[in-house]
Amino acid sequence: MSEPERLSKRNAIRLENEQRILSAAEKVFAEAGFGGATMQLIADMAGLPKANLHYYFPTKEDLYREVVRNIFNIWLHAADSFDNAPGPIEGIGAYIDAKMEISRRHPDGSKVWASEVMHGAPVIQDYLETTLREWTADRAALIQRWIDEGKMAPIDPRHLLYMLWATTQHYADFGHQIETLNGGRPFSDKQWKAAKDSVKAIILRGIGAV
């Protein structure tokens, strides 16, 4: 095996191990919180020696911040739908679709974020004061532009964003409650589509976009 091939294989193993650790950490942090989680619990969930975790993430806080950063970046990517959208129907509609799909596929990451913020964001306050604040200001300005263009009702853009976050992330953060009300079963593909369509219809009509 050539040196480039060895490096490629080593990188692939590293990425695989990091993903296993992050997936396990997301679940453990969601269930136990930052204080209740241990590196040993996460190692057991990942099926890796504890030493491997410390190799990739020296401390529990390093690992926790990476879990938070991952879900935050996934949410930021979902907001790309805003950037080139001609109006709220396309932009906000696509954002709702993307955020609800994230709630479906990354419920534990959403729960970690919610728990952290509810406890005063002791670990990720810097994210809130920098990246989230800047992102919110940019999207609020875009929504205000749509308002000024007469494409939607004159509302406070920030309260609309808060409503979008609360509604879409509810399907992750309160997933157990939703499953209970759904006869103890997770949503089917058909039910997820109906949920997305309903949320879009309620919000887009409410802001006068349709």
N, C-alpha and C positions, 0 to 999 in steps of 0.2 A: 504494500500500500504506500502510495506516495505521500509526501508531507502535506500537500494541499488536501488530499483525501482524509488523512488523519485529523487535520484541523477541522474539516467539515463534519466528520463523524463526532468529534469531541463537542463541537458547537451544537450539533443536533441533540446529543445526550444532555448537554447543559440546558438547552431550551425545554426539553421534555421534563427534566427534573424540576426546573423552575415552575413550569406549568402545573405539575403535580402538587408541588408545595403550595402554590398560590390558590389552587382549587380547594385543597384541604384547609388552608388557613381561612379562606373566605367562609367556609362552612362552620369551622370551629369558632371564629370570632362572632359569627352571626348567632350561634347558639349560646356561647358562654360569655360574650363580651370581651373587651380587652383585658380586664382584670382577671376574669375567670379562665381565660385561655392560657395554655402553657405550650412551650416549644415541643415538649414530649407528646402532648395530645395531638398537636399538628403533625408531628413526625409519624405517629401511629396511624393517623387518618390517611397520610400520604403513602404509607407503606415504605418509609425510608428511615435509615438511621438518623438519630437526632443530630449527629455530627454533620450530616449533609445539609441540614437546615442552617446550621451556623456557618457553613462554608458559603452558602448563597446569601444568607441574611444574618449578619452577625448578632443582631438583637431582635427581640420580639417586636420592639417599636419599629425597627427597619421593615420587618415583614408586614406589620399592620399598615404602615404608611404605603407600602407598595400595593396592598389589597385596596386601600382607599383610592390611591392614584389610578389603579386600573379601572374601577367602576366609574370614577370621575371622567377619565378620558373616553370611556365608552359613551357616557352621556354627552360629552362635548362633541364627539363625532356625530351623534344623533342630531345635533343642532345644525349640522352642515346644510340640512334641508332649508334652513332660513336664508342662507347666503344669496342664492341666485333665484329665489322664488319671486314670481311677479306680484304675489299678493298673499293674504292670509289663508285663503282656501288651500293653496298649494303648500305654502310654507308651514303653517301651523298644522294642517292636516297630516303632512308627512312627518312632522315632529311627533305628533301624537302616536302615529303608527310605530315609529322607531322606539319611542320611550316605552310603549306598552310591550313591544317585543323584547326589550331589554328586561323589563319586569318579569317576563315569561322565562327568559333564558338565564338571567343572573339575579334571581331573587335574594340570594344570600348577600351578595355585594350591596344591594340596596338596603338590606336590613342593617348591615355594618355601618353604612353611612348614616342612616336614620338614628341608630343608637348613639353614635358618636356625637351627632349634632344635638340630640336631646339631652346629653350630659354636658353640654356647654363646649363641645369641640376641643377637649383638652389636648388632643394630639394634632389635629388638622386645622386649627384656627388660622394658620397662615394660608391655607388653601382658600378659606372663606374670604379673607381680607385682600387677597391678590387675584388669583385666577377667577374665582367665582364672581367677585365684585366686578371685574372687568368684563367678563362674559355677559353678565346680567345687564350692565350698562349698554353694551353694544346691541344686544337683542332688544332691549327696551327702546333704543333709538330707532331700530328698524321697524318695530311695531308702531311707533309714533309716526313714522313716515307713511305707513299704510293708512293710519288714521287721517293724517293731513291730506292724503290723496283721495279721501272719501271711500276707501275700500272696506272700512269697518267702522263700528260705532266708536265715539270718543270715550274711551275708558282709560284707566291708569294701567299702562303696560306692565308695570311690576306686579300688580295684583293678578293680572292675567297669567304671568309666568308662574307665580306662586300656585295658582289654581291648577295649571298644567302639571306642575311637579307633584302636587298633592294627589291629583286624580290618577295620573299614570303610575306613580310609585305605590299607590294604595294596593294595586294588584300584586305587588311583591311583598310589601311590608305587612299586609294583612291577608296574605295568601291562605293561611289556615282558616281564617274566618270565611273567606270566599268559598273555599272547598267545603266547609261544613254546610254552608247555605246551598251548596250545589250537590247535596246528597252525599257528602263525604268523598267526592271525586274531583280531581283536577279538571280544569276546562279542557274540552276537546278543541281541535283546530277550528271547528265550526263555531264554538262558543267564543273563542278568542277573536275571531273575525267579527262576530256580532258585537262583542264588547268594544272593539276598536271603532266600528261603525257608529255605535251608539254614542260613545264619548265624543267623536268628531262632530256628529250631528248636533248634540247638545251645546257644545262649546262654540262651534262656528255659527250656529243660529243665534246663540246668546250674544255674540259680539257683532251681530249684524253683517256677517260676511256672506251669508247665503239667504 
